[in-house]
Amino acid sequence: MSVLTPAAVLTPILAGKEDTPEGQDAITTEQLADIVMEGLADERFLIHTHPWVLEKFAVKARDYEQYIAMMRADQAAADAKAGVV
């Protein structure tokens, strides 16, 4: 059994958001397929598309308050970049 923890993948849901935090480091569906196939072949439990996914997961497991603060900071940075007040 494996769990896929994807971040941004270039699908219609991200159309027009390539230059936003949501589209940060987006990969193609072909890259996603390669990552999944490699993870399955290696019999990995967690298959992630971006290294920072595991970093955030580790923070979440270690200190949930720090994780929430980190997510709020990420959202504030995204809002600032988008000009949201």
C-alpha positions, 0 to 999 in steps of 0.5 A: 500500500502506498499513499500519494501526497502530491503538491502542484500538478499541471492539470486544468485545476491549475490553469492560469495559476502557474505563477501563483503559490498554488502553482509553485513548482508544478510538475506535469502529469507525465512527471507525476506518473514517473514519480508514482511508478518509481515509488510503487516499484520501490514499495514506498509507503509515502510517495511525494511529488515535491521534497518540501511536502515531507518537510511540512509533514514532519513539522506537522507531526512534530509540532502542530502549532508550528505547522499552523503558523507555517501555513498561515505565513504561507497564506499571508505571503501568497495573499501579499503576492496576489495583492489581497488585503 
